[in-house]
Amino acid sequence: YEKVPCAWKLVAETASGWNGGSWKKVFPQWNSNGFDPVVLPAGQKVSFYVVNMGTSYGILGRYRSGAQLYSPWVTAPATSPVGAVVMTDGQRGYADQPFNAYTSSYAYGMYGGVKLVTMRPGSTLAPTTAPTSPYTSGALTSPIEPSTEEVNGLQFDVQNSGSKAVIVNKFDVRFASAGTHHVEVWMRDGSHKGSSGGCDAWNNWCGDWTRLTYGTAGSAGPNEFTSTPAIVGIIPPGVSSFAIISGKSRLLTKDATSTVSDGPLTMEAASPIKDYYASGVQTIKATDPVTKLFQGIIHYDVAHSHCAVLSKASWVNAGTQMSSSGDDDEEEAEFVTQGRGGTEDVE
């Protein structure tokens, strides 16, 4: 499960800007959501995954030569307030790459602790039912219409009006002719119109655009859509922009000012790219007014959880979400273990 994000539940993350200091053992300062209690039933085990995010680096840990992976590291005796509890060794991970477990079989663990409390008899704290699927798939279609105008590409805004992230998997586009054609897909946060901080939104001189894919696609001609290579384009709630570039292969378009919407997504009218110069620059000069139609299909998934977004990372595989939650019906008693971490079991 090290590379299956939706087999895990996010139970806590530190507050923004929290700094625990260096070479210290501390209980982290969690954000406003706190720490969602995790049930450890008698005679069973649970696993925890701790990872640095952003620019933070360096959970202190230790490698023990000859130790077997997931072997006991710290044991609370049966006479402790919570009974016999074992914390095991685990695997290393990579900073800012959730669910990218280190591939070696060496046993590692973090210097830290697990805070435990006993549960009152009859407590309702228990695992909850997992959602049936981490995604709902959809497709926003701008149909083929009579048109003869050819362009090197099109830039357009896409509005995510929901509260969940939308993951674009690929585009279908309309080439002006049959054959094997070059195609690129670029994306940026915010609108492609206007400028900010001395950076024009419609070009990439300030590095705000990310190329999601490039390659060739076989087109049957202008009367059928052609799929781009697969992509992962994550649209948070709000506006994002895409550029579909075909270079000399040319896309067909026509005048249009209206939007195309299917509920979760709304695609605005497009700006034509008539002078593409490659090298990461969408267009060398200001785009024409936003009056053109992108004819194609946006294939997407609505992500029902944060793990669904993480599942699209290049180093992980999609899985099925499992989660737990509960109330505060617990009896005061605690025990702190000290161990070495990454991905670890507690039983």
C-alpha positions in Angstrom: 0.0 0.0 0.0 3.0 2.4 0.1 2.1 3.6 -3.4 -1.7 3.5 -3.1 -2.8 6.9 -1.7 -6.5 6.0 -1.5 -5.7 3.1 0.8 -4.8 5.8 3.4 -6.6 8.6 5.1 -5.1 12.0 5.9 -5.5 12.2 9.7 -3.3 15.3 10.4 -1.1 17.9 8.9 0.9 20.6 10.5 -0.2 24.3 10.6 1.1 26.5 7.9 4.5 27.9 8.8 5.0 25.6 11.8 8.6 25.0 12.6 9.5 22.4 15.2 13.1 23.4 15.4 16.1 21.2 14.7 17.3 18.2 16.6 14.2 18.2 18.9 11.6 15.7 19.7 8.2 17.5 19.7 4.6 16.9 19.1 3.7 18.8 16.0 1.4 21.8 15.9 -1.5 20.5 13.8 -3.7 22.8 11.7 -7.3 23.7 12.5 -8.5 20.3 11.6 -6.5 18.8 14.5 -5.6 15.1 14.6 -8.4 12.7 13.6 -8.3 9.8 16.1 -7.2 6.5 14.8 -8.6 3.3 16.3 -6.2 0.5 17.2 -8.3 -2.6 18.0 -7.0 -5.2 20.4 -4.7 -7.7 18.7 -4.6 -5.8 15.4 -2.3 -3.2 13.7 -2.6 0.1 11.9 0.0 1.8 9.6 1.1 5.4 9.6 2.8 7.4 6.8 4.7 10.6 7.7 6.1 12.8 5.0 7.8 16.2 4.6 6.0 18.5 2.3 7.0 21.7 0.5 10.5 23.0 1.3 10.7 21.3 4.7 13.2 18.6 5.0 14.6 16.1 7.4 12.6 13.9 9.7 15.2 12.5 12.0 15.6 8.8 11.6 18.0 5.9 12.0 19.0 2.9 10.0 19.7 -0.3 11.9 22.1 -2.6 10.0 20.7 -6.2 9.8 17.2 -5.3 11.0 14.3 -6.9 9.2 11.8 -4.5 7.7 8.8 -3.9 10.0 10.5 -5.7 12.9 9.7 -4.4 16.4 11.6 -1.3 17.4 9.9 -0.1 20.6 7.5 -2.1 22.8 5.2 -0.8 25.6 4.9 -3.4 28.3 1.6 -5.1 29.1 1.6 -3.2 32.4 1.5 0.2 30.7 -1.7 2.3 30.8 -2.6 1.2 27.3 -1.3 -2.4 27.5 1.2 -4.0 25.2 1.8 -1.9 22.1 4.6 -2.4 19.5 6.0 0.2 17.1 7.9 -1.2 14.2 10.6 -0.2 11.8 9.5 1.3 8.5 10.6 2.4 5.0 12.2 5.7 4.0 10.3 8.1 1.8 11.0 11.2 -0.4 10.4 14.8 0.7 7.4 16.4 -1.1 6.5 13.1 -2.8 3.7 11.5 -0.9 3.5 7.7 -1.4 6.9 7.4 -3.1 8.4 4.8 -0.7 12.1 4.1 -0.9 12.7 0.8 -2.8 15.3 -0.8 -0.6 14.4 -3.4 2.0 16.4 -1.7 4.8 14.6 -0.9 8.0 14.4 2.8 9.0 12.4 4.7 11.5 11.9 8.2 12.8 13.0 9.5 16.2 9.6 10.4 17.5 6.6 9.0 19.3 3.0 7.7 19.2 0.6 9.2 21.7 -2.0 6.6 22.8 -5.1 6.8 25.0 -7.4 4.0 26.1 -11.1 3.9 25.0 -14.1 3.7 27.3 -16.2 0.6 27.0 -19.1 1.2 24.6 -17.3 4.0 22.7 -18.6 4.7 19.2 -15.2 5.5 17.9 -14.9 3.1 14.9 -13.9 3.0 11.2 -16.4 4.5 8.7 -17.5 3.2 5.3 -15.2 4.1 2.5 -16.5 5.9 -0.6 -17.2 3.6 -3.6 -14.9 5.4 -5.9 -12.3 8.2 -5.6 -13.4 9.7 -8.9 -16.4 10.6 -11.1 -15.5 10.8 -14.8 -16.9 13.3 -17.3 -16.3 14.9 -20.7 -16.9 18.5 -21.8 -17.6 18.6 -25.5 -17.4 21.5 -27.9 -18.9 19.9 -31.1 -17.5 20.1 -34.6 -19.0 23.0 -36.5 -18.5 24.2 -40.1 -15.2 26.1 -40.1 -12.3 26.8 -42.4 -10.0 29.1 -40.3 -6.7 27.4 -39.4 -4.4 28.4 -36.5 -1.2 27.1 -34.9 -3.1 26.6 -31.7 -5.6 28.0 -29.2 -5.5 29.3 -25.7 -8.6 29.3 -23.5 -9.7 29.6 -19.9 -11.5 26.8 -18.0 -13.5 27.5 -14.9 -13.9 24.9 -12.3 -17.1 26.0 -10.5 -17.2 23.1 -8.0 -15.5 22.7 -4.6 -13.4 19.7 -5.7 -10.3 19.4 -7.9 -10.9 18.3 -11.5 -8.2 16.2 -13.2 -7.9 16.5 -17.0 -6.8 13.2 -18.5 -6.6 14.2 -22.2 -8.0 16.4 -24.9 -9.6 15.6 -28.2 -8.8 18.2 -30.9 -9.8 19.0 -34.4 -7.0 19.0 -37.0 -7.4 20.7 -40.3 -6.1 17.7 -42.2 -5.5 14.0 -42.0 -2.2 12.5 -41.2 0.3 12.3 -38.3 0.5 15.7 -36.6 2.5 17.3 -33.8 0.5 18.3 -30.7 1.4 19.9 -27.4 -0.7 20.7 -24.3 0.3 23.5 -21.9 -1.4 24.6 -18.7 -1.1 27.5 -16.2 -3.0 28.7 -13.1 -5.3 31.6 -13.7 -6.5 33.2 -16.9 -4.4 33.5 -20.1 -5.6 37.0 -20.5 -3.9 40.2 -19.3 -0.7 40.5 -17.3 0.6 40.6 -13.7 3.8 41.7 -12.2 5.3 42.5 -15.6 4.5 39.1 -16.9 2.1 38.6 -19.8 -0.2 35.7 -19.1 -0.3 34.6 -22.7 3.4 33.7 -23.1 5.9 31.7 -21.0 8.7 34.2 -20.6 8.1 34.2 -16.8 7.8 30.4 -16.6 4.1 30.3 -15.5 3.1 27.7 -18.1 3.8 23.9 -17.7 3.9 21.6 -20.7 1.8 18.6 -19.9 2.6 16.6 -23.0 4.0 16.7 -26.5 4.2 14.2 -29.3 2.4 13.1 -32.4 -1.2 12.0 -33.0 -2.8 10.3 -36.0 -5.7 12.3 -37.4 -8.4 10.9 -39.7 -9.2 14.4 -40.9 -11.2 17.4 -39.9 -14.5 15.6 -39.6 -13.3 13.6 -36.5 -11.6 14.4 -33.3 -8.1 13.3 -32.5 -6.9 12.4 -29.0 -3.8 14.0 -27.5 -1.4 11.8 -25.5 -2.5 11.3 -21.9 -1.9 14.1 -19.4 -2.4 15.0 -15.8 -3.8 18.5 -15.5 -5.2 19.4 -12.1 -7.7 22.2 -12.1 -8.4 23.5 -8.5 -11.6 25.4 -7.9 -11.4 28.6 -9.9 -9.8 29.5 -13.3 -7.0 27.7 -15.1 -5.8 28.0 -18.7 -4.8 25.6 -21.4 -2.9 26.0 -24.7 -3.4 23.4 -27.4 -0.6 23.8 -29.9 -0.2 22.0 -33.3 2.4 24.2 -34.9 2.5 23.7 -38.7 -0.2 20.9 -38.4 -2.9 23.5 -37.8 -6.2 23.4 -35.8 -9.5 24.4 -37.2 -11.5 27.2 -35.4 -14.3 29.7 -36.1 -15.6 32.9 -34.6 -17.4 32.4 -31.3 -17.9 34.3 -28.0 -20.1 32.0 -26.0 -19.0 29.5 -23.3 -19.4 25.7 -23.2 -20.4 24.1 -19.9 -21.4 20.8 -18.4 -21.8 21.8 -14.8 -18.4 21.1 -13.2 -16.4 22.8 -16.0 -17.0 25.9 -18.2 -14.8 26.5 -21.2 -14.5 30.1 -22.3 -14.0 31.3 -25.9 -10.4 31.0 -27.1 -7.6 33.2 -28.3 -5.8 32.0 -31.5 -2.1 31.3 -31.6 -0.8 32.4 -35.0 2.9 32.7 -34.5 4.2 29.9 -32.3 8.0 29.9 -31.8 8.4 26.9 -29.6 11.1 27.0 -26.9 8.4 27.1 -24.2 6.8 30.3 -25.5 3.2 30.0 -26.5 3.2 33.1 -28.7 5.7 35.8 -29.3 3.2 38.7 -29.2 -0.2 39.5 -27.7 -2.9 37.1 -28.7 -5.9 38.2 -30.7 -9.1 39.0 -28.9 -10.9 36.1 -27.2 -13.3 35.4 -30.0 -12.6 31.8 -31.3 -14.0 28.4 -30.6 -12.0 25.4 -29.4 -13.6 22.4 -31.0 -12.8 19.3 -29.0 -13.4 17.4 -25.8 -12.0 17.7 -22.4 -11.8 14.3 -20.7 -11.7 14.7 -16.9 -12.2 13.1 -13.5 -13.8 15.0 -10.5 -11.6 14.0 -7.5 -13.7 13.1 -4.4 -10.7 13.3 -2.1 -7.2 14.6 -1.7 -5.9 11.0 -2.2 -7.5 10.9 -5.7 -5.3 13.8 -6.7 -2.2 12.2 -5.2 -3.0 9.0 -7.1 -2.2 10.9 -10.3 1.4 11.5 -9.4 3.8 9.7 -11.7 5.3 7.5 -8.9 2.0 6.1 -7.5 -0.8 3.8 -8.6 -4.5 4.5 -8.1 -6.3 2.6 -5.3 -9.5 2.4 -3.3 -9.9 4.8 -0.4 -10.3 3.5 3.1 -11.0 5.9 6.0 -11.7 6.1 9.7 -13.1 8.8 12.0 -14.8 9.1 15.4 -15.6 11.2 18.4 -13.8 12.1 21.6 -15.3 9.4 23.8 -12.0 8.3 25.4 -10.5 7.8 28.8 -7.4 9.7 29.8 -4.3 7.6 29.8 -1.3 7.9 27.5 1.9 6.4 26.6 4.6 7.8 24.4 6.9 5.5 22.4 10.1 6.6 20.7 11.1 5.1 17.4 12.3 5.4 13.8 9.8 6.1 11.1 8.7 6.6 7.5 6.0 4.0 6.9 5.5 2.2 10.2 3.0 -0.2 11.9 1.7 0.0 15.4 0.0 -3.0 16.9 
